[in-house]
């Protein structure tokens, strides 16, 4: 199971001043005690050798959070391996946002996605020139081990698995497995209501609004949906068809389906995810070069 307790985070502190170790604590709504961490590994180079203080948006009173958001089952003492932990500062070896990830022995993959104002660096990191980037091969092995364990927990037959790194992961029923790995829905009920039906923004060009962004974390591909509605696939099963901007080898407008995106396994064994921070933008804001505007960072 993939845990994403960002909305439950009250505060926390992580310490990487001892090379090869990340220790610390976090407080979450829904848990009366602190969660302590004792992990093997290092921060990314932007904060390696320092401490970080995390500040969440959750309230102190667990009653302020719906019961569905409580973290029953999250181990109070987390041991395991560091995934990607960065403040999103230069040198950006991973991304430009704070990201905290680890692989717990009891809970598997845990991810916190924060805003820059929610993280404070305490102390002075090791100069980046004196550190090597986090090994992507090692991170591939970490995710492969997690996926392999997940496949075993799901009792996937040996003939229905594929190899990722040194482990085996699920091939059959990829959609169900990917949903467990990513720990989120690509299309929520709220987004279904917000997305205009197909062809309703036809003719707007760059003024058409993208309400949803999906992305492949192990590649540069992204999908921006401006319209969508339920359809029946070739097998008679209900699917959801989107129209929008596909940013892959090139940027182009086109159709893509929910079932297809839910089934994709990327080069590192990671499924497609939804950008939880996405706010609706027009296509000309996302890809101004396609609509006669000046290109800008997205």
N, C-alpha and C positions, 0 to 999 in steps of 0.2 A: 504494500500500500504506500502511496505517496502522500505525505502530509504537507499542507500549505497553511500553517497557522498564522499568517501575517495579520489577519484581522483580529486575532486574539492577543497579539503581543502588547504588553504594557511597557516593559523595558527589559534590557539585558546588557551583559558585558561579556566580551570574549577577549582572551589574552593569548597572544602568540609570541610573547617575549622569550619563551624557551623554544629553541629551534626544534621543529618536528612535532610540537605539541600545541593544541588549541584547547584551552580550558575556559570555564566561565559558568554563567548562569543566565536564566531568562525567567521572567514572570509572565504568565498568560492568564487571561480570564478563563474561568471554568476549572482552574487548578488552584487548590489552596496553598500548595507548596511550590517553591522554586524548582525549575528544571535545571539540573546541573549537567555540565558537559565535560567530558574528558576524551578528546579525540586525537587521533594520529594524523599529522599533516601540517600544512602551513597555509597562511593567507596568501593571496596573490601579492605581487611585488609592490603594489601601491601602498599596502599597509603592513607588509611582512615585518615582524619584529616589534610590532606595536600592540596596543590594546584598542578596542573599539567599544563605544557605548551606543546601544540601540534604543531608540525611543519609538514605541508603537502608538497607534491611535486608539487602542482599546481603553476602556474605563477600568478603574480599580474594582468596582463592584461587579461580580460575576452575573448579577441579576440584570445588568444592562445589556447583556448579550443573549440572543436567543439560544435555547437549549440545543438546537441543532449545531451551533457553533462551538459547543464545549468539546474539550479534547479528551474525552474518555478513551483510555487505552494508550495515551502517550506516556512513555516511560519517564519517570521523574529523574532518572540518572541515565544520560545518553553517553554510551561508549560506541566507538566505531572509527570511521575515517572521515576526514575533511573532504568535501567536494570542492566547489568553487566558492570562495569567500573573498569579496572585494568591496571597496567603497566606491568603485567606479571612477577612481582618480587616475591621472597619468602615472606610469605608463599603462594604458588600458589593454591588458592582455586578454580580458574576457568581455567587458562591456562597459557602458558609461553610466550604469546605475548601481546602487548598492545591491548586492546579491549574497545571500548566506545560504549555503547548502552543505549538508552532511549526510552520511550513510550510517544510520544507527544500527547497532546489532539487533535491537528489538523491534524497531519501527521502520527500518528501511530508509528510503530517501525522504529528507525533510528540507523544505525550501521556504525561505523568507525573501520576498521582493519588496524593497523599501524605496523611499524617495531620498534624494541627497540630504535633505534637512533632517532626516531621521537617524543619521549616523554621525558620530563624533569620533575622530581619531585622537587617542590619548598617547602621548609619547612621540618619539621620532622613529619612523620606520627605517629599516635597513636601506641604505641607498640602492636604488634599483639596479645601478650598474654593477653592484656587488652580488646580485641575486640572479638566478636563472628563472625563467618563466615556469609556471606549473606545467608539468609534463602532460600533454594531451593524451599520450599513450596510457599514462597511469589513470587518467580520468576515464578513458575508454574502458580500462579494466574494471574500474569501480562501478561504472554503470552496467557493464556486462555481468559482473558478479551479482548486482542487485536484480537484474532482469532474469538471470539464471535461477536465483533463489525464488523469484516470483513464479517462474514457470513450474518449479517443483511444487510450490504451495498450491498451484492451480491443478496439479495432477495432469499435466499435459503429457500425452504419450510421446515416447522417444521419436516415433516416426513423424511427429507433427512439430518438430522444433527446427530452428536454424541456428547457426553459430554466429556469435558476435564476440570478437576477441577470443578469450579463452573459455567462455561459458556458452551454454545453450539457452536460447530463449524461445518464446512461443512464436509459432508461425500460424497455427490454426486459430481461428477466432481472434484475429488481430485487433478488431475494434474493441472488444471487451477487455483484452489485455492492455491495450493502449490507454483506455479510459482509466484503468486502475493505476497505471504508471504515471500519467500526467496529473492525476488527482483533481481534475476539473472537467467541466463540460465545455466542448467547443462552442456549442450553441445552447444558451440558456433559454428558459421560457420568456424572460424579459426581452432578450434580444430578438426572439421570434416575433414578439409584438412590435418591437421598434423597427425592424427591417421592413421597408416598403415592399410590396409585391413586385414580381418581375415586370419589367417594362414601364413601371410607374415613374422612373426618373429618366426615361428615354428622351433624348433631345436636350438635356441639360448640359452635356459635355463636361467640362471641368468643374461646373457648379454642383454636380451630383455629389451627394454626401456619403461617405463610407462610415458605417456604424459599427463595423466589426473588423478587427485585424487579427489574423492567424499567422503564425510564423513557425519555421523549422529551426529549433535552437542549434542544430549541428550544421546548418548551412545558411546561405544568405536569402533563401526564398521566403516571400511573404505574400499573403492574400488579403485584399481589402474588399469587403463585401458592401455593395451599395443597395442591393436588392436581393430578395430570395423568397421562396415559398415551397411548401411540401409538394413532392412529385412521387410518382411510382417508378421504380427502377425496372430493368428488364426482367427481373425474377418475380415481379409483383409485390416487392417489399417497399414500404414507404421510405423515401429519401428526402433530402432537402437540397434544392438546387439554388446556387448563388450566381449572381452576376456582379463583376467588379474588376478591380485591377489586380493582375498577377505580376509580381516583381520577382522574376527568376533569372534566366539567362538574359532576357530583355524585359522591359516593362510593356505590358499589353493588356487590353481589355478582353474579357472572356468569361465563360461559364465554368464553374467548378462545383463539385458535389460534396456534401457533408460526409457521406459514407466513404468516399474515396480518401478524403483527408483524415478521417478517423482511423483508416487502415494503414496509413503510411508509416513506415519505420525508416528513420533517417540513417545516415552512414555510421553514427555512433550508437545506434539502437534506440534513439530518442524519438518519441512521437511528436507530431505537430501540437503546438500549444496556442492558447488564446492570450493576447496581450491584455493583462488585467488592468493596465494603466491607460488603455486607449480611450481617447475622447474623440467624438465624431469630427471629421475633417472633410473638406471638399477634395475632390481628386486633383484639382489644380494646386492645392496646398501640398498634397502628397507627392505629386509628380509634375511640378510646374513646367518642366522641359517638354512634356507631352501636350501642354495646352497653351503654349506661347508665353509662359511666365519665366521668371528667373529661377534657376535651380537652387534649392536650399536643402539643408540637412533634414532628414525625417527621423 
